[in-house]
Amino acid sequence: MNQESRLDLERRRRIGMVEAIWGEHKSAEQIASILLRLRANGELALATRVNADKAAAVEHWLQSDPEAAGLMDQLCFHAQASCLTLGPPAPSQAQLGEVIVLSGGTSDLPVASEAQMALQWHGIDCDLMLDVGVAGLHRLLNQLERLQQARVLIACAGMEGALPTVLAGLMPQPVIGVPVSVGYGVSAGGKAALQGMLASCAPGLSVVNIDNGYGAAMAALRILNCDSTRLLNREASTVPRLTS
């Protein structure tokens, strides 16, 4: 029985985003093999949820594989985001605009960094804004002018998860909430933040699953790509037509 992964090598061309490797429940050999196949097919190679030990095991496995010769200097472990990449990211698409990823506190950083890494890997300008949680609301209010420059906002928050609701009530851009599994007792591993975001009174707030930084990044990418396509179509429709 053939157990080789069936990769979706047309996903980026079809819907604008790469098929990332979920690394947490894959072996080092499986991750290394998929990374190599993605690169061999000229595709972006990104693995999420990879810790330092597994990243080292992937590197060791690749060093023993003749197919990886000449690629070892392209393997990079991004510790803060728990991501592993092979090869270069996509070319910059600055014309699509910037995304800002916010976190309520430093404990949200791993999830926020995953979102930032996934966007940057797709060529999207992305900045991190940390420690702007609602426990010290002035910290967020002091950053509103900076936030106005972004096309999409991603807000990562644990505890009661109020940050996305506050943002969506203040800013006109699309806001994507990411509940984070941080907090005491009834925070229940992010469930309280998830339920709070889903029950938000701020209209239009979008919410992804607990700790799903990658999913939030891809939602933002869809928004940027959709706006870009609509802009191009509108520009094309205003071009004067030649008449006979």
N, C-alpha and C positions, 0 to 999 in steps of 0.2 A: 504494500500500500504506500503510495506517494504522500509523504507528510510535509512536503515543501510548501511554504506559505504561498497563497494565491494573492499576489499583490495587485492593487488597483493602480496601474502605472499611467492611466489616463485621467486620474482624478483632478490633477492641477489644471490640465487643459480643458477638462469638462466643466468643473465648477470653481476653479481658481484656488484650490488649496491642496497641499500635499497630504498623502496618507502617512500620518505619523505612526511610529512604532510604539505600542504600549509596552514599556520595558519591565514593569514591576513583576509581572507573572511570566515572563519569558526567560529562558536560560541565556547565558552569555553567548553560547554558540548560536542560538537562534537569532539573537540581536545582531551579532556580527555578520551572519549570513544574509540577513535582510538588508543591512546597511550596504553590503557589497553589491547585492543585486540592484538596489535602488541606484547606486552610483553607476553601475555598469549600463543602466538604461537611461543615463543622463538625467536622473531625477534627484530632487532634494532629499537628503538623508537625515532624518531627525528622529531620535528616540526620546520619549518622555518617561518620567518616573524611573530613573536609573540612579542608584546610589553609588558612592565612591568605590565600594568593593566590587560591584558588578561592572562598573566602568573599567576598572583595572583588569577584571577577568576578560572583558571584551577585547581590550588592548592585547592581552597575552594571547588570546585565541587568534587574533588577526596577525600577530607577529609570526605565527606558525603556519599561516596560509599563504602559499605562493601567489594567489590571486590578489592579495593585499599589498604586494610589493610596490613601493612608490607612493602608497596612500597613507602610511602611518603618520606622516607629518600633517595630514589633513583631518586626523581624528582629534576631536576636542571635547573634553568633559566640562560642562558648565555647572559647577557645583551648586551655586545659589539657586538655579532653576531645576536642578536634578535632571538635566537633559544631556544627551550625547549626540554629537553631529559628526558627519563624515563629508568632507568637501566644503565648498563655499556656499553661502546663502544665495537667495535669489537677488538679482540686481535691484538696486534701490528704485522704488516707485513713489518718489516724493510727491508726484502730482496727485496721488490719491489722498494726501493729507496725513495728519498725525493722529495717533491714538495716545491717550494718557491713561496709565494704569495707576489707580490709587489704592492705598491700603489703610485700614483703620489703625493698625499698629504694626510694629516690626515683626510680630509673630505671624503676620499674614504674608511675609516676604516670599517664602518658597512658592506659594500659589501665584502671587503677583509676578514673580520673576518668570515662572513658566509661561504666563500669558505674554509677557514682554518678549521672551525668547522666541516663542512661536510666531509672533508678528514680525520681529526683525528677521527671522529666517525666511519669511515670505517677502522681504524687501520693504516692509512698512516701517516708517519712522515711529518710534514708540518710546515714551519717557515714563519713568517711575516717579510717583509722588507718595512718599511714605509718611506715616504717623499724622494723618489728618482725620482721625476718628472723631465722632461726635462727643466724646467725653471732654474734649477741649475744642468746642466748635469754632472758636476764633482761629484755630490753625487752618481750618478749611476755608473760612471766609476770607482769610488773607491771601488765598491762592486763586480766587475767582477770576481775576484778570488773566492769569496764566492759563486757566482751564478753558477760557473762551477761545483760545487758539486751536484747540483740538477738534477733530471731526467727530470722534467717538470717545466716550469715557467708559472705562471698566473699573468697577469699585469692588474691592475684595475686603470682606469684613466678617469677623467671627462674633462671639458673644450674642447680642440681640440682632446684629446685622443691620443697623439703622443707616449706615453711611449711604448706600445706594438710594434710599428713599429721600434723604436730604438733598443729595445731588440732583435727583430727578425733579425735585421741586424748585431748584435754583437755576439749573442750566437747561438750554434748549436742545442740546445735542442728544443723540441716542445714548442711554445709560444702560450698561449691562452689569447686573449684580452677580457677584460670586460669593456664595456663603462659604465660610472657612471653618474647618473643624477645630476651632480654638475657643476655649471658655470653660468655666466651672460648671459642675453639676448639671442643671437643667439645660445647659447649652447643648448637651446630648450629641457631641461630636459634629456640630454644625447644623443639626436639625432645627434648632430654635431660630438660627439665622436664616435658614432656607424658608421656614414657614413665615417668618416675619417679612422677608422680601416678597414672597408670593402673595401675602396679604397686604402689601403696600398700598397706601392711599395715593401714591404718586402715579398718575396715569401714564402708561407707555413704558414703564420700567420693565426691562427684560431680565430674566433670571435663568442661570444655568445650574447644573448640579453642584453638590458640595465639593469644594476643592478643585473644580474643573476649570483651571486657568486656560488650558489649551482650548476647550470648548468655547470659552468667552472670547478668546482671540480669534477663533474662526468665525464666530458670529459677527465680530467687528469687521473682519475681512470681507464677509459677504456684504455688509452695509457699504463699505468703501467701494467694492467692485460694482455694486448696484448703482451707486451714485455716479461712478465714473462712466458706466455704460449709458445711463440716462443722459448725462451731460454730452457725451459723444453723439448720441442719437438726436438730441436737441440741436446741437451745432450743425449736424448734417442736414436737418430739416430746414435750417435757415439759409442754406446755400442757394443762391438764385439758380433757377433752372433755365436752360437754354430752350428757346422756342423756335420752331421752324417757320 
